[in-house]
Amino acid sequence: MSFIRNILKNSRSIKDGNFFLLLNDILGYKVKNKSLYLTAFTHRSMNIKDKKGNAINYERLEFVGDAMLSAVIAAYLFEEVPHGDEGYLTKMRSKVVSREHLNELGKELKLIDLVESKIPKSNFGNNIHGNLFESLVGAIYLDKGYQYCEKFIHKRVIKPHVDIETLEGRVISYKSLLIEWCQKEKKTFDYNVYEDTGNDELKHFSVKLSIDDKVIAKARATSKKKAEEKASKRAFFAFQNEISKAL
C-alpha cells in the first residue's frame, strides 16, 4: 500500500497540498489509510497502475460505496417503515440512491474540487459528482469499517435528505412511471427517436412519444435517454390525473 500511496501522492500537484485538510472537514475525522482516499479521487484519465499493472482510480471504490449506500438505506427504511412491503421498500431505496440524488450530494460536498484528472473538470458530465460520492463512501467503509460508514451516511444522506412523505411523492423516472401505467392500462406506446443536430455544435436527439398511436409529447436533448425522459415528463403531466388514480 505504501507503493500505491507514493504513486498517488506524487501524481498530485502542489495546489492539492491541502487535500487531506479539506477531506477531514468533510468527514469530521482524520483519515487512517490515506491511499484509499487518494484513490477515491483519482480519475482513470491519470492512467496510474500498481506493480501488477492494475488500474488505480475511483471506479472500484465506487462499486463498494454503491453497495454500502444500498445496505444502510435498506436497513433504515426497514426500521422506519414497518408497513412497507418489499416492492415499496425497493422503490423508496431507489429514490434515495438515484443517480440524480447522488449527484446532488456530491455537489453539496464539492467533491469535484478534490478529484485529480487529466481531463478539465468543465468537461465532466454531471454523474461525476455522484460517482465521487460513492467512491468516498467506499473508502470510508474500507478505512474505518461499517459503523463509521453508517454514521457518515446517516449524517450526510438520511438526516438532511430522507423524509418518507416527501420520498413517496418523488418521481425518479417519468419514463418508467409512464410505461408502468401504459402496461397496466393496456395502452400501446412508442418512442420514435431520431438524430436532430441542426445547427448545434453538440449532437442532439429528438423524440416523438406516441400513446395509442397518437403523438402525445415531443422533446429534444443531447442524448436519447434525456430526450425520452423529457418527453415522458411532458406526457405524464398530460395524463397526471389518470396515472395518479391507476398507480
Contacts in CASP RR format, 6 or more apart in sequence:
PFRMAT RR
TARGET T0000
AUTHOR 0000-0000-0000
METHOD contacts of the structure
MODEL  1
MSFIRNILKNSRSIKDGNFFLLLNDILGYKVKNKSLYLTAFTHRSMNIKD
KKGNAINYERLEFVGDAMLSAVIAAYLFEEVPHGDEGYLTKMRSKVVSRE
HLNELGKELKLIDLVESKIPKSNFGNNIHGNLFESLVGAIYLDKGYQYCE
KFIHKRVIKPHVDIETLEGRVISYKSLLIEWCQKEKKTFDYNVYEDTGND
ELKHFSVKLSIDDKVIAKARATSKKKAEEKASKRAFFAFQNEISKAL
1 33 0 8 1.000
1 35 0 8 1.000
2 35 0 8 1.000
3 50 0 8 1.000
3 51 0 8 1.000
4 35 0 8 1.000
4 39 0 8 1.000
4 50 0 8 1.000
4 56 0 8 1.000
5 34 0 8 1.000
5 35 0 8 1.000
5 38 0 8 1.000
7 48 0 8 1.000
7 50 0 8 1.000
7 56 0 8 1.000
8 35 0 8 1.000
8 38 0 8 1.000
8 39 0 8 1.000
8 42 0 8 1.000
8 48 0 8 1.000
8 56 0 8 1.000
9 38 0 8 1.000
11 42 0 8 1.000
11 46 0 8 1.000
11 48 0 8 1.000
11 116 0 8 1.000
12 19 0 8 1.000
12 38 0 8 1.000
12 116 0 8 1.000
16 114 0 8 1.000
16 116 0 8 1.000
19 38 0 8 1.000
19 41 0 8 1.000
19 114 0 8 1.000
20 31 0 8 1.000
20 34 0 8 1.000
20 37 0 8 1.000
22 113 0 8 1.000
22 114 0 8 1.000
23 31 0 8 1.000
23 37 0 8 1.000
23 114 0 8 1.000
24 30 0 8 1.000
24 31 0 8 1.000
26 109 0 8 1.000
26 111 0 8 1.000
26 136 0 8 1.000
27 140 0 8 1.000
27 152 0 8 1.000
29 144 0 8 1.000
29 148 0 8 1.000
31 37 0 8 1.000
31 143 0 8 1.000
32 143 0 8 1.000
32 144 0 8 1.000
33 139 0 8 1.000
33 142 0 8 1.000
33 143 0 8 1.000
36 61 0 8 1.000
36 139 0 8 1.000
36 142 0 8 1.000
36 143 0 8 1.000
37 136 0 8 1.000
37 139 0 8 1.000
37 143 0 8 1.000
38 116 0 8 1.000
39 56 0 8 1.000
39 57 0 8 1.000
39 58 0 8 1.000
39 61 0 8 1.000
39 135 0 8 1.000
39 139 0 8 1.000
40 58 0 8 1.000
40 61 0 8 1.000
40 132 0 8 1.000
40 135 0 8 1.000
40 136 0 8 1.000
40 138 0 8 1.000
40 139 0 8 1.000
41 58 0 8 1.000
41 111 0 8 1.000
41 114 0 8 1.000
41 115 0 8 1.000
41 116 0 8 1.000
41 132 0 8 1.000
41 135 0 8 1.000
41 136 0 8 1.000
42 48 0 8 1.000
42 56 0 8 1.000
42 57 0 8 1.000
42 58 0 8 1.000
42 115 0 8 1.000
42 116 0 8 1.000
42 117 0 8 1.000
43 57 0 8 1.000
43 58 0 8 1.000
43 115 0 8 1.000
43 116 0 8 1.000
43 117 0 8 1.000
43 118 0 8 1.000
43 119 0 8 1.000
44 55 0 8 1.000
44 57 0 8 1.000
44 59 0 8 1.000
45 117 0 8 1.000
45 118 0 8 1.000
45 119 0 8 1.000
46 56 0 8 1.000
46 57 0 8 1.000
46 116 0 8 1.000
46 117 0 8 1.000
46 118 0 8 1.000
47 55 0 8 1.000
47 118 0 8 1.000
48 55 0 8 1.000
48 56 0 8 1.000
48 57 0 8 1.000
49 55 0 8 1.000
49 56 0 8 1.000
50 56 0 8 1.000
58 131 0 8 1.000
58 132 0 8 1.000
58 135 0 8 1.000
59 131 0 8 1.000
59 135 0 8 1.000
61 134 0 8 1.000
61 135 0 8 1.000
61 136 0 8 1.000
61 138 0 8 1.000
61 139 0 8 1.000
61 142 0 8 1.000
62 131 0 8 1.000
62 134 0 8 1.000
62 135 0 8 1.000
62 138 0 8 1.000
63 134 0 8 1.000
64 137 0 8 1.000
64 138 0 8 1.000
64 141 0 8 1.000
64 142 0 8 1.000
65 134 0 8 1.000
65 135 0 8 1.000
65 137 0 8 1.000
65 138 0 8 1.000
65 141 0 8 1.000
66 97 0 8 1.000
66 134 0 8 1.000
68 137 0 8 1.000
68 138 0 8 1.000
68 141 0 8 1.000
68 146 0 8 1.000
68 149 0 8 1.000
68 153 0 8 1.000
69 96 0 8 1.000
69 97 0 8 1.000
69 102 0 8 1.000
69 134 0 8 1.000
69 137 0 8 1.000
69 153 0 8 1.000
69 157 0 8 1.000
70 93 0 8 1.000
70 97 0 8 1.000
72 149 0 8 1.000
72 150 0 8 1.000
72 153 0 8 1.000
72 154 0 8 1.000
72 158 0 8 1.000
73 93 0 8 1.000
73 96 0 8 1.000
73 97 0 8 1.000
73 153 0 8 1.000
73 157 0 8 1.000
73 158 0 8 1.000
73 162 0 8 1.000
74 89 0 8 1.000
74 93 0 8 1.000
76 154 0 8 1.000
76 158 0 8 1.000
76 162 0 8 1.000
77 89 0 8 1.000
77 92 0 8 1.000
77 93 0 8 1.000
78 89 0 8 1.000
80 164 0 8 1.000
81 88 0 8 1.000
81 89 0 8 1.000
81 92 0 8 1.000
81 164 0 8 1.000
92 164 0 8 1.000
92 167 0 8 1.000
92 168 0 8 1.000
94 172 0 8 1.000
95 101 0 8 1.000
95 167 0 8 1.000
95 170 0 8 1.000
95 172 0 8 1.000
96 157 0 8 1.000
96 161 0 8 1.000
96 162 0 8 1.000
96 167 0 8 1.000
98 172 0 8 1.000
99 127 0 8 1.000
99 130 0 8 1.000
100 172 0 8 1.000
101 161 0 8 1.000
102 129 0 8 1.000
102 130 0 8 1.000
102 133 0 8 1.000
102 134 0 8 1.000
103 126 0 8 1.000
103 127 0 8 1.000
103 129 0 8 1.000
103 130 0 8 1.000
104 129 0 8 1.000
105 129 0 8 1.000
105 130 0 8 1.000
105 133 0 8 1.000
105 156 0 8 1.000
105 157 0 8 1.000
105 161 0 8 1.000
106 112 0 8 1.000
106 129 0 8 1.000
106 130 0 8 1.000
106 132 0 8 1.000
106 133 0 8 1.000
107 129 0 8 1.000
109 133 0 8 1.000
109 156 0 8 1.000
111 129 0 8 1.000
111 130 0 8 1.000
111 132 0 8 1.000
111 133 0 8 1.000
111 136 0 8 1.000
112 121 0 8 1.000
112 124 0 8 1.000
112 128 0 8 1.000
112 129 0 8 1.000
112 132 0 8 1.000
114 132 0 8 1.000
115 121 0 8 1.000
115 128 0 8 1.000
115 132 0 8 1.000
117 124 0 8 1.000
137 149 0 8 1.000
137 152 0 8 1.000
137 153 0 8 1.000
138 149 0 8 1.000
140 148 0 8 1.000
140 149 0 8 1.000
140 152 0 8 1.000
141 148 0 8 1.000
141 149 0 8 1.000
171 177 0 8 1.000
171 236 0 8 1.000
173 229 0 8 1.000
173 232 0 8 1.000
174 229 0 8 1.000
174 232 0 8 1.000
174 233 0 8 1.000
174 235 0 8 1.000
174 236 0 8 1.000
175 228 0 8 1.000
175 229 0 8 1.000
175 232 0 8 1.000
177 232 0 8 1.000
177 236 0 8 1.000
177 243 0 8 1.000
177 247 0 8 1.000
178 189 0 8 1.000
178 232 0 8 1.000
178 235 0 8 1.000
178 236 0 8 1.000
178 239 0 8 1.000
178 243 0 8 1.000
179 189 0 8 1.000
180 247 0 8 1.000
181 187 0 8 1.000
181 239 0 8 1.000
181 242 0 8 1.000
181 243 0 8 1.000
181 246 0 8 1.000
181 247 0 8 1.000
182 188 0 8 1.000
182 189 0 8 1.000
182 211 0 8 1.000
184 246 0 8 1.000
184 247 0 8 1.000
185 242 0 8 1.000
185 246 0 8 1.000
187 211 0 8 1.000
187 212 0 8 1.000
188 210 0 8 1.000
188 211 0 8 1.000
188 212 0 8 1.000
188 213 0 8 1.000
189 209 0 8 1.000
189 210 0 8 1.000
189 211 0 8 1.000
190 209 0 8 1.000
190 210 0 8 1.000
191 207 0 8 1.000
191 208 0 8 1.000
191 209 0 8 1.000
191 228 0 8 1.000
191 231 0 8 1.000
192 207 0 8 1.000
192 208 0 8 1.000
192 209 0 8 1.000
192 210 0 8 1.000
193 205 0 8 1.000
193 206 0 8 1.000
193 207 0 8 1.000
193 224 0 8 1.000
193 227 0 8 1.000
193 228 0 8 1.000
194 205 0 8 1.000
194 206 0 8 1.000
194 207 0 8 1.000
195 203 0 8 1.000
195 204 0 8 1.000
195 205 0 8 1.000
195 206 0 8 1.000
196 204 0 8 1.000
196 205 0 8 1.000
196 206 0 8 1.000
196 220 0 8 1.000
197 203 0 8 1.000
197 204 0 8 1.000
198 204 0 8 1.000
202 222 0 8 1.000
203 222 0 8 1.000
204 220 0 8 1.000
204 221 0 8 1.000
204 222 0 8 1.000
204 227 0 8 1.000
205 220 0 8 1.000
205 221 0 8 1.000
205 222 0 8 1.000
205 223 0 8 1.000
205 224 0 8 1.000
205 226 0 8 1.000
205 227 0 8 1.000
206 218 0 8 1.000
206 219 0 8 1.000
206 220 0 8 1.000
206 227 0 8 1.000
207 218 0 8 1.000
207 219 0 8 1.000
207 220 0 8 1.000
207 224 0 8 1.000
207 227 0 8 1.000
207 228 0 8 1.000
207 230 0 8 1.000
207 231 0 8 1.000
208 215 0 8 1.000
208 217 0 8 1.000
208 218 0 8 1.000
208 231 0 8 1.000
209 215 0 8 1.000
209 216 0 8 1.000
209 217 0 8 1.000
209 218 0 8 1.000
209 219 0 8 1.000
209 228 0 8 1.000
209 231 0 8 1.000
209 232 0 8 1.000
209 234 0 8 1.000
209 235 0 8 1.000
210 216 0 8 1.000
211 235 0 8 1.000
211 239 0 8 1.000
216 234 0 8 1.000
216 235 0 8 1.000
216 238 0 8 1.000
216 239 0 8 1.000
217 231 0 8 1.000
217 232 0 8 1.000
217 234 0 8 1.000
217 235 0 8 1.000
217 238 0 8 1.000
218 231 0 8 1.000
218 234 0 8 1.000
219 227 0 8 1.000
219 228 0 8 1.000
219 230 0 8 1.000
219 231 0 8 1.000
219 234 0 8 1.000
220 227 0 8 1.000
220 230 0 8 1.000
221 227 0 8 1.000
221 229 0 8 1.000
221 230 0 8 1.000
236 243 0 8 1.000
END
